[in-house]
Amino acid sequence: MEGKPIIYASDILDLDVFERLYREYGQRLYRFIWLRVGQREDAEDILATVFVRLWEFSEKYPQTPIRSVNALLYRIARNAVIDARRKRKIPLLSMEELSAQGMEFEDAAQPDPRVSSEISLVREVMRSLQSAEYEIIELRFVEGFKVADIAALYGISENSAAVRIHRAMKGLKKLMKTG
Amino acid sequence: MNEDRIQHLLSRLGQARLDQDTSGRIFGAIRRRLTVRETSPRWRACDFMPALCMLRRFSCVGIILVAIIIAAGGGTIAAAQVAMPGHPFYGLKLVSERVFEQLTPGGEARLNLYNDLVARRAQELASLKVQALIPRDGQTALLRQGVKKTAARLTQNIANLRQDVNKISASPAAKKSFPTLQTLNTRVEVLETVLNDLQDTVPQDSQAAQTVTQAQQAVEDLQVTVKTIVAPSSRAEAGAALEEAQAVLAEIRRAEDHLSSMGISSTVGITEDLRTMSAMLKDTDSFLAREQYSEAYMLAKTATRMGDKILRALGDRLINRVK
């Protein structure tokens, strides 16, 4: 929905619009959630919760202008994951553990062992980052968020968002060198 | 590894394919959950009555408050159980007793409850009697009021108790309640003494005196009721105990005859015990004649135990001779 004019929450209550949002964001949110909760079944359940909460939000505050549906959905997803983690402790899974559940980490058609090992290294180093840094890097480079979307998600200015991304990347590079 | 390379690798960090089936299944779950939620009465109630939502939000506080009130109430009721007439909590004590009466099932449990209530009244009246011995300003009016209230309550307790006693006496399980009735009999005797003493402390023409007289009448009626139930049962039990002891004595006599035919005489100890046992049986007869059934029963049982001891001693003498 990026680049589109502002929509209002009441617009989401149209079932066609709602379904279109699900088709557009469902896939990415699914990955975002799965990476955090580790279990595929939990990810599916939380993804459903995210869209139920989006509908409820729209019903409760129909006059709310939404600048970025993307940011709103990810914010709901983050909170849903936090709720799930509060209910039971979920460790951050390794690549091997996620692969075992069906997560793909490289182009399955053209597997490259060198790329695989580099991806594995990045993933392992990411795991040692602080959660805030991990998340902002993931949103920017894994999920492909624009800086404006990240700013909207965190409720900060675009400048602040850009600075945070820069610092997080600096930290990651430092760890890559030492690790 | 430069930043561009890292970014490139990050973009390939984990691909989760949401296939058509799974995607459709999840969307189906979303629609189901939305449908269920819309038809849920709780949700609709909140839509139309926002106050309900507020109530739900503060329900925890409500539960805590109710718990505090219950705890405080429970504490007050517990404290009221030892209140004597004239105490601010005495009324609460009587109310709580009525509640217990309603909650207690019939049969022996109810009989026990009334038994306890009568004991309470006896204790309260005794307390009033003690208070009457210590002169204080304005005491007479308070005492009269206390005596009136307690005696009236006692009359009511006794009336209920008599009903239960009559019911129990008519039931096949009456024998099981025999010990409870015996306790009651003792308590009623105490109560009779307390009421007689109390009658002297209140003016004869007062309402308090009238209620005490009514209570005395109720106690007398109860005594008659209890005695008519307890006495025959007790006579039967004492009679049976006496017969058992007499049978043991007859066996001892037969054993003695048998041993003497073998040339074995009784020892001094055995002869002495036998004499005591015979005396006990004679006294049991006397108690029965005077309708003192409890004493008769106990003595007959003691005589039986002594008879058993004598039989064992005679058996030992026979074994020693054979050896």
Contacts between the chains, C-beta under 8 A, distances in Angstrom:
chain1	res1	chain2	res2	distance
A	19	B	27	7.0
A	22	B	27	5.7
A	22	B	30	7.2
A	23	B	23	7.8
A	26	B	18	6.1
A	26	B	23	6.1
A	26	B	26	7.1
A	26	B	27	7.7
A	27	B	16	7.7
A	27	B	17	7.8
A	27	B	18	4.7
A	27	B	23	7.7
A	30	B	16	5.6
A	30	B	18	4.8
A	31	B	14	6.2
A	31	B	15	7.0
A	31	B	16	3.9
A	34	B	16	5.1
A	35	B	14	5.7
A	35	B	16	7.8
A	43	B	16	7.8
A	44	B	22	6.7
A	44	B	25	7.6
A	44	B	26	5.4
A	44	B	29	7.8
A	45	B	29	7.9
A	47	B	26	5.6
A	48	B	26	5.2
A	48	B	29	4.5
A	48	B	30	4.8
A	48	B	33	6.6
A	51	B	27	7.9
A	51	B	30	4.7
A	52	B	30	5.7
A	52	B	33	5.0
A	52	B	34	6.1
A	52	B	37	7.5
A	55	B	30	7.9
A	55	B	34	5.7
A	56	B	37	7.8
A	98	B	14	6.7
A	102	B	16	7.6
A	103	B	14	5.3
A	103	B	15	7.2
A	103	B	16	5.5
A	104	B	14	7.4
A	104	B	15	4.3
A	104	B	16	7.4
A	104	B	17	6.9
A	105	B	12	7.1
A	105	B	13	6.9
A	105	B	14	5.8
A	105	B	15	7.2
A	106	B	12	6.1
A	107	B	12	7.6
A	115	B	9	7.5
A	115	B	12	7.5
A	118	B	1	7.4
A	118	B	5	7.8
A	118	B	9	5.5
A	119	B	9	5.3
A	119	B	12	6.0
A	119	B	13	6.2
A	122	B	6	6.5
A	122	B	9	4.7
A	122	B	10	6.3
A	122	B	13	6.5
A	123	B	13	6.1
A	123	B	14	7.8
A	126	B	13	7.6
A	137	B	10	6.7
A	138	B	10	7.8
A	138	B	13	7.9
A	141	B	6	8.0
A	141	B	7	5.1
A	141	B	10	3.8
A	141	B	11	6.0
A	142	B	10	5.3
A	142	B	11	6.7
A	142	B	13	5.0
A	142	B	14	7.0
A	144	B	11	7.3
A	169	B	3	6.4
A	169	B	6	7.5
A	172	B	6	6.7
A	173	B	1	8.0
A	173	B	3	6.5
A	173	B	6	6.7
A	176	B	1	5.8
A	176	B	6	6.8
